[in-house]
Amino acid sequence: MTRRVALPGAAELFRTTVPRTDQASAPQEDPTPPAPVKEQGRARSAGSGRRKHDSKITVYVSDEELLGLEQARLALRADHGIAVDRGRVVREAIAVLLADFTEHGADSVLVRHLRESGE
């Protein structure tokens, strides 16, 4: 008689307990981009929000920039009841900045800041 304890396998440990909604049989998302959203009289494209993203980039930021991003995330949660991760904040910021660039071109915040910094 062996004294080994029978433990459950990976299939038993990681089995799904609720119906999956991301299976291949689920309808595919429409590949067309979302329509621009009107906000305070200006057209702006909506950030991608919380969903699976196919592309990835790596961006290096200073300690001060990372601290500012984290403080903004915490302020969104504490002051406005919006719980988001840093990636979502960055995606929304990019969407707002690109919408401003599309709308204002040479007079956009992006162009002004890049000219001022000499980059």
C-alpha positions as CSV (number, residue, x, y, z in Angstrom):
1,M,0.0,0.0,0.0
2,T,1.4,3.4,-1.0
3,R,1.2,6.4,1.2
4,R,0.9,8.9,-1.7
5,V,-2.0,11.3,-1.5
6,A,-4.1,11.6,-4.7
7,L,-4.2,15.2,-5.7
8,P,-6.4,16.7,-8.4
9,G,-4.8,17.4,-11.7
10,A,-4.6,20.7,-13.6
11,A,-7.8,20.0,-15.5
12,E,-9.8,19.7,-12.2
13,L,-8.1,22.7,-10.6
14,F,-8.5,25.1,-13.6
15,R,-11.8,24.0,-15.0
16,T,-14.4,26.6,-15.8
17,T,-17.3,26.9,-13.4
18,V,-19.3,29.4,-15.4
19,P,-20.2,29.5,-19.1
20,R,-17.6,31.1,-21.2
21,T,-18.5,34.1,-23.4
22,D,-15.2,34.3,-25.3
23,Q,-15.4,30.9,-27.1
24,A,-14.9,30.7,-30.9
25,S,-18.7,30.2,-31.4
26,A,-19.4,33.7,-30.0
27,P,-20.1,36.3,-32.6
28,Q,-17.0,38.3,-33.7
29,E,-16.7,42.0,-33.0
30,D,-17.3,44.4,-35.8
31,P,-13.8,45.3,-37.1
32,T,-14.9,48.9,-37.9
33,P,-13.5,51.5,-35.4
34,P,-16.0,53.1,-33.0
35,A,-17.6,56.3,-34.2
36,P,-16.2,59.6,-32.7
37,V,-17.9,60.7,-29.5
38,K,-19.1,64.3,-29.1
39,E,-17.9,65.8,-25.9
40,Q,-18.3,69.4,-24.9
41,G,-18.9,70.5,-28.5
42,R,-15.8,68.7,-29.9
43,A,-15.5,65.4,-31.7
44,R,-13.2,63.0,-30.0
45,S,-12.6,59.4,-30.6
46,A,-13.4,57.1,-27.7
47,G,-10.5,55.3,-25.9
48,S,-10.5,51.6,-26.4
49,G,-11.5,50.9,-22.9
50,R,-11.3,47.5,-21.2
51,R,-10.9,44.9,-23.9
52,K,-8.2,42.6,-25.4
53,H,-5.7,44.5,-27.4
54,D,-3.8,43.0,-30.3
55,S,-0.9,45.5,-30.4
56,K,1.6,46.4,-27.7
57,I,4.2,49.0,-27.3
58,T,6.7,49.7,-24.5
59,V,7.1,53.3,-23.3
60,Y,9.7,54.4,-20.9
61,V,8.7,57.2,-18.5
62,S,10.6,59.1,-15.8
63,D,9.9,58.4,-12.1
64,E,8.0,61.7,-12.0
65,E,5.8,60.8,-14.9
66,L,5.0,57.4,-13.5
67,L,4.2,59.0,-10.1
68,G,1.9,61.5,-11.8
69,L,0.1,58.8,-13.7
70,E,-0.4,56.8,-10.6
71,Q,-1.7,59.9,-8.7
72,A,-4.1,60.6,-11.5
73,R,-5.4,57.0,-11.4
74,L,-5.9,57.2,-7.6
75,A,-7.6,60.6,-7.9
76,L,-10.0,59.2,-10.5
77,R,-10.9,56.5,-8.1
78,A,-11.1,58.6,-4.9
79,D,-12.6,61.8,-6.3
80,H,-14.7,60.6,-9.2
81,G,-15.5,56.9,-8.4
82,I,-13.8,55.7,-11.6
83,A,-11.6,52.6,-11.0
84,V,-9.2,52.1,-13.9
85,D,-5.7,50.8,-14.5
86,R,-2.8,52.9,-15.7
87,G,-3.1,51.4,-19.2
88,R,-6.7,52.6,-19.5
89,V,-5.6,56.1,-18.4
90,V,-2.8,56.1,-21.0
91,R,-5.2,54.9,-23.8
92,E,-7.8,57.6,-23.0
93,A,-5.1,60.2,-22.9
94,I,-3.8,59.1,-26.3
95,A,-7.3,59.2,-27.7
96,V,-7.9,62.7,-26.4
97,L,-4.6,64.0,-27.7
98,L,-5.0,62.4,-31.1
99,A,-8.5,63.8,-31.4
100,D,-7.2,67.3,-30.6
101,F,-4.4,66.8,-33.1
102,T,-6.9,65.8,-35.8
103,E,-9.2,68.7,-35.0
104,H,-6.6,71.5,-34.6
105,G,-3.5,70.3,-36.5
106,A,-0.7,72.8,-36.1
107,D,-2.6,74.5,-33.2
108,S,-3.0,71.3,-31.3
109,V,-1.6,70.7,-27.8
110,L,0.6,67.9,-29.1
111,V,2.3,70.2,-31.7
112,R,2.7,73.1,-29.2
113,H,4.3,70.9,-26.6
114,L,6.6,69.2,-29.0
115,R,7.7,72.5,-30.5
116,E,8.3,73.9,-27.0
117,S,10.4,70.9,-25.9
118,G,12.4,71.0,-29.1
119,E,11.7,67.3,-30.0
